[in-house]
Every structure is written in structure tokens, then in C-alpha cells.
Amino acid sequence: MKIRFFDAFGNSLFIKRILIFVIGIIAYYRFNIINKTRVKGSKVLKGLQNSNVLFVSNHQTYFADVTGMYQVFCCAKWGVYDRINFPWYLLNPKINIYFVAAKETMMSGILPKLFAYVGSVSIKRSWREAGKEIDRGVDPRDIDNIYKALDDGWVITFPQGTTRPYVQGRRGTAHIIKEKKPVVIPVVVNGFRRAFDKKGLFVKKRGVKLSLQFKEPLDIDYSKPSIQILQQIMQSIEQTEDFNTMKKLENTAEPNLKP
């Protein structure tokens, strides 16, 4: 087997290992000590192919959600499922993991730049920039970079492109799926918005129950229009209007009173 020193984008794997270790230790403290994390369904990671796997997820913070998934992926590499174990697994982490993120977010400070080095596929948003709504075409180089990341390993993407819940997904995710035909695994995250600030860099509240739920790979009919594939994705990550209505009903329901 050929020994690699750089990832698909020319980043040093040695430096990536160091960054994953440091970030992972901090994340373990935040996920298992300050708060408690429940992982469900991560056994679907067992035996997955080493590349062309796409994780589609709802989005609650810029970095905490991704960091949580990194922890689960590294645990799965060592045969540990449905929990974030004591971080010995960080001594030999899974390093061919990438996540799609807005370029302006990843360039907004030293910490985001470090996260970017770990595995960001940074793209220019075609609908928003510097807090303003815009309308521009997708840069083909961004799509090529996502394809490159899929050819090298596992990729995390957030179809909504925002941390606001129940926002309509972007068709770009469906186009990528039709083109590359990856294994698509839905992930539903919860609690991160309450526990961390919007960027996910600072703890906002302690004692929060965080959850990461991994679902079975989607059975996708690639002959369907992109909009139908997108609807299937949004349903799988529980971000459709039906789930929004259900959540509102849960929040307004009267508590059960003991006699």
C-alpha cells in the first residue's frame, strides 16, 4: 500500500493528525463532560466503502456539528459505535474526511482557518455573501473540488446551507448525488444550537443533551428529477414542513399532569 503524506488538496496529513488530535480532545470535553452526547445508528458506518460516501445533515452550528461527526467517525474506525469513547482513538484518527463549507466562513479567523485545514471543501455561496442576498452562478471549480473529496473519502454536506431550521434545501446536493452516485447517509443532529454559539466555537450552555443520529443509506432513484431527490433528502434529515409542524405541536402540547 502506497504511503501518503498529503490529502487530495495538498494538505499535510501529519499536520491534519495533530489538528484532529487537539480539536478532538477539546471536543471530547465539551461533548462528554460539559454536555452529554447520545449517538444512535452509527453501526451503519461499519464496512462502508472508503470513498464516495456522502453524509447529508441538518445544520445547527458552523463547526460543532462537524466536530461531533468527526468524533463518531474516528470511533467507528476503531470499532466503537453509538458512543463517543475516551479519546484514545484520536491517536490514529480517520483522516480522509471532508466537509462542505462557505469560503467566507472558513476565512473569518484563525480558528476557522485551522478547521479548514482539517478538511474543508470551501465553496463560494451562490445565494448569499457578507450577510446579503445575491444571485450568481455556481463556480464549476467548487463542484470539482467536492467531486475530488468524494473520490478521496467521506464528505459531510449541509443541503440547507444555513443553520436556520426547516429552510428549503439547495438543489446542488441533488445534482452531485445524480452525478457521482455516492452512498448517501442522512444524519440528524440536535442540541448543538442550545449548547454552543452560532459558530460552535464557544460553549453557551452546560448540561445540554446532544444527539447525533445516523440513518440507513438512502435508496435513491437517480433517474428522478433533482427536486424529487432533494425532497427525499430533506425528509430523511427531518427538515420538511411536516417535521416543523410536528415540532411546534410538541412545544405547545400541555404537560401530562399526575393525578
NUMARLO-351572 format. One line per 2 residues: their letters; for each residue x, y, z of C-alpha. Coordinates in Angstrom, 3 decimals, decimal comma. Layout:
<recs>
a> X/Y/Z ~ ... .
</recs>
This chain:
<recs>
mk> 0,000/0,000/0,000 ~ 1,349/3,400/-1,006 .
ir> 2,183/5,710/1,896 ~ 0,527/9,120/1,562 .
ff> 1,820/12,354/3,010 ~ -0,807/14,751/1,659 .
da> -4,584/14,735/1,233 ~ -6,483/15,364/-2,004 .
fg> -5,941/19,119/-1,679 ~ -2,248/19,043/-0,833 .
ns> -2,622/19,480/2,937 ~ -0,101/17,671/5,121 .
lf> -1,601/14,559/6,721 ~ 0,852/14,908/9,606 .
ik> -0,450/18,393/10,426 ~ -4,031/17,189/9,974 .
ri> -3,444/14,418/12,520 ~ -2,124/16,941/15,041 .
li> -5,072/19,293/14,495 ~ -7,620/16,465/14,730 .
fv> -5,997/15,312/17,970 ~ -6,030/18,776/19,594 .
ig> -9,517/19,704/18,394 ~ -10,771/16,230/19,301 .
ii> -9,535/16,449/22,907 ~ -11,299/19,793/23,370 .
ay> -14,423/18,446/21,663 ~ -14,487/15,339/23,873 .
yr> -14,545/17,567/26,974 ~ -17,368/19,649/25,523 .
fn> -19,413/16,686/24,292 ~ -18,961/14,215/27,165 .
ii> -18,081/16,272/30,250 ~ -19,706/19,700/29,934 .
nk> -22,633/18,220/27,989 ~ -23,755/14,668/27,236 .
tr> -23,903/13,225/23,745 ~ -26,096/10,399/22,560 .
vk> -25,026/8,677/19,334 ~ -27,537/6,467/17,578 .
gs> -27,276/4,313/14,471 ~ -23,523/4,700/13,902 .
kv> -23,223/0,975/13,151 ~ -24,204/1,912/9,581 .
lk> -20,590/3,104/9,294 ~ -19,315/-0,443/9,740 .
gl> -17,972/-1,803/6,499 ~ -18,655/1,358/4,496 .
qn> -16,550/1,865/1,391 ~ -13,544/4,108/1,910 .
sn> -14,580/6,756/-0,602 ~ -17,601/8,232/-2,409 .
vl> -19,714/8,382/0,759 ~ -21,834/11,491/1,302 .
fv> -23,314/12,407/4,687 ~ -26,250/14,817/4,434 .
sn> -27,244/16,583/7,640 ~ -29,232/19,406/9,142 .
hq> -27,063/22,231/10,412 ~ -27,141/23,881/13,852 .
ty> -23,670/25,449/14,233 ~ -20,803/26,101/11,843 .
fa> -18,265/23,768/13,446 ~ -19,642/21,831/16,453 .
dv> -21,873/19,573/14,315 ~ -18,950/18,630/12,061 .
tg> -16,646/18,098/15,043 ~ -19,168/15,723/16,591 .
my> -19,328/13,683/13,390 ~ -15,527/13,542/13,226 .
qv> -15,544/12,063/16,731 ~ -18,064/9,396/15,720 .
fc> -16,162/8,554/12,526 ~ -12,895/8,149/14,407 .
ca> -14,589/5,922/16,992 ~ -16,084/3,795/14,205 .
kw> -12,626/3,320/12,699 ~ -11,700/1,582/15,960 .
gv> -14,909/-0,467/16,101 ~ -16,641/1,708/18,704 .
yd> -20,256/2,519/17,849 ~ -23,130/4,521/19,306 .
ri> -20,963/6,470/21,717 ~ -18,036/8,856/21,840 .
nf> -15,417/6,851/23,650 ~ -12,442/8,024/25,739 .
pw> -10,295/9,823/23,113 ~ -7,514/7,266/22,658 .
yl> -8,950/6,826/19,150 ~ -7,508/10,264/18,280 .
ln> -4,004/8,772/18,274 ~ -4,859/7,232/14,895 .
pk> -7,899/9,106/13,563 ~ -9,744/8,749/10,279 .
in> -8,259/11,486/8,120 ~ -9,973/11,195/4,715 .
iy> -12,988/13,141/5,944 ~ -14,093/16,392/4,342 .
fv> -16,936/18,833/4,907 ~ -18,510/21,397/2,589 .
aa> -18,459/24,938/3,999 ~ -18,792/28,532/2,835 .
ke> -15,433/30,040/1,880 ~ -16,171/33,318/3,689 .
tm> -16,867/31,386/6,907 ~ -13,640/29,405/6,719 .
ms> -11,579/32,568/6,169 ~ -13,139/34,537/9,045 .
gi> -10,402/33,976/11,661 ~ -7,553/31,808/12,853 .
lp> -9,727/29,049/14,347 ~ -11,884/28,673/11,207 .
kl> -8,703/28,501/9,112 ~ -7,436/25,656/11,305 .
fa> -10,751/23,845/10,863 ~ -10,461/24,445/7,117 .
yv> -7,065/22,736/7,060 ~ -8,538/19,667/8,752 .
gs> -10,884/19,001/5,833 ~ -12,938/21,872/4,496 .
vs> -14,095/21,894/0,895 ~ -14,615/25,646/0,803 .
ik> -17,112/26,942/-1,762 ~ -18,475/30,340/-2,705 .
rs> -22,153/30,647/-1,866 ~ -24,254/31,378/-4,930 .
wr> -27,124/32,850/-2,898 ~ -25,565/34,809/-0,014 .
ea> -22,365/36,733/0,713 ~ -21,329/39,041/3,579 .
gk> -24,830/38,793/5,052 ~ -26,544/39,936/1,840 .
ei> -28,720/38,027/-0,597 ~ -27,069/37,581/-4,004 .
dr> -27,721/35,639/-7,182 ~ -24,747/34,233/-9,053 .
gv> -23,919/31,026/-10,826 ~ -22,162/28,111/-9,176 .
dp> -18,403/28,068/-9,698 ~ -17,584/24,806/-11,564 .
rd> -14,297/24,607/-9,627 ~ -16,264/24,281/-6,389 .
id> -18,184/21,312/-7,765 ~ -14,934/19,752/-8,997 .
ni> -13,454/20,082/-5,502 ~ -16,448/18,295/-3,965 .
yk> -16,023/15,523/-6,525 ~ -12,314/15,341/-5,661 .
al> -13,150/15,000/-1,962 ~ -15,665/12,215/-2,688 .
dd> -13,076/10,370/-4,756 ~ -10,718/10,504/-1,767 .
gw> -13,033/9,758/1,144 ~ -16,155/10,710/3,078 .
vi> -17,823/14,097/2,669 ~ -20,242/15,880/5,012 .
tf> -22,616/18,383/3,449 ~ -25,477/20,522/4,729 .
pq> -28,113/20,837/1,981 ~ -29,765/23,876/3,587 .
gt> -26,569/25,919/3,573 ~ -27,617/27,691/6,773 .
tr> -28,015/26,983/10,479 ~ -31,674/28,103/10,402 .
py> -34,003/25,102/10,756 ~ -36,576/23,985/8,167 .
vq> -35,121/26,109/5,381 ~ -35,539/24,712/1,888 .
gr> -32,567/22,697/0,682 ~ -30,329/23,628/-2,237 .
rg> -30,543/21,587/-5,432 ~ -26,768/21,433/-5,756 .
ta> -26,651/18,488/-3,348 ~ -29,075/16,526/-5,529 .
hi> -27,051/17,331/-8,668 ~ -23,899/15,996/-7,007 .
ik> -25,715/12,809/-5,997 ~ -27,039/12,255/-9,530 .
ek> -23,567/12,763/-10,981 ~ -21,386/10,816/-8,503 .
kp> -23,935/8,281/-7,216 ~ -22,351/8,074/-3,749 .
vv> -23,600/6,151/-0,747 ~ -25,835/8,765/0,915 .
ip> -26,275/8,592/4,683 ~ -28,647/11,016/6,449 .
vv> -27,614/12,463/9,807 ~ -29,894/14,316/12,222 .
vn> -28,206/16,473/14,859 ~ -29,923/18,077/17,820 .
gf> -28,996/20,111/20,881 ~ -25,959/21,834/19,377 .
rr> -27,814/25,104/18,865 ~ -28,649/25,247/22,579 .
af> -25,199/24,224/23,786 ~ -22,940/26,354/21,553 .
dk> -22,805/29,747/19,888 ~ -23,654/30,041/16,201 .
kg> -20,123/29,227/15,088 ~ -19,907/26,309/17,519 .
lf> -16,613/27,554/18,934 ~ -17,804/28,638/22,373 .
vk> -19,986/26,935/24,977 ~ -23,237/28,790/25,514 .
kr> -24,962/26,422/27,932 ~ -23,881/23,413/30,008 .
gv> -25,739/20,198/30,717 ~ -27,365/20,005/27,290 .
kl> -28,270/16,626/25,826 ~ -26,697/16,475/22,376 .
sl> -27,670/13,853/19,834 ~ -26,254/12,512/16,569 .
qf> -28,493/10,069/14,731 ~ -27,170/8,193/11,700 .
ke> -29,774/6,611/9,430 ~ -29,589/3,816/6,876 .
pl> -28,226/4,740/3,427 ~ -30,890/6,196/1,158 .
di> -32,283/4,124/-1,694 ~ -32,152/6,726/-4,445 .
dy> -33,618/6,501/-7,931 ~ -31,063/8,511/-9,896 .
sk> -33,417/8,800/-12,867 ~ -35,732/11,059/-10,858 .
ps> -35,546/14,861/-11,214 ~ -33,173/16,631/-8,818 .
iq> -36,061/18,284/-6,967 ~ -37,510/14,871/-6,027 .
il> -34,136/13,629/-4,828 ~ -33,784/16,826/-2,775 .
qq> -37,211/16,246/-1,220 ~ -36,134/12,719/-0,256 .
im> -33,005/14,122/1,377 ~ -34,867/16,824/3,306 .
qs> -37,373/14,260/4,557 ~ -34,565/11,980/5,715 .
ie> -32,871/14,740/7,764 ~ -36,245/15,782/9,224 .
qt> -36,260/19,289/7,797 ~ -39,547/19,318/5,888 .
ed> -42,619/21,320/6,826 ~ -44,222/18,162/8,266 .
fn> -41,440/17,892/10,844 ~ -41,653/21,635/11,531 .
tm> -45,377/21,323/12,287 ~ -44,769/18,271/14,457 .
kk> -42,102/20,142/16,432 ~ -44,403/23,091/17,015 .
le> -47,129/20,770/18,292 ~ -44,663/19,117/20,676 .
nt> -43,582/22,510/22,018 ~ -47,156/23,705/22,576 .
ae> -48,580/20,472/23,970 ~ -49,813/20,637/27,525 .
pn> -47,723/18,632/30,015 ~ -49,227/15,489/31,461 .
lk> -50,496/16,185/34,959 ~ -50,205/13,444/37,572 .
p> -53,422/12,784/39,495 .
</recs>
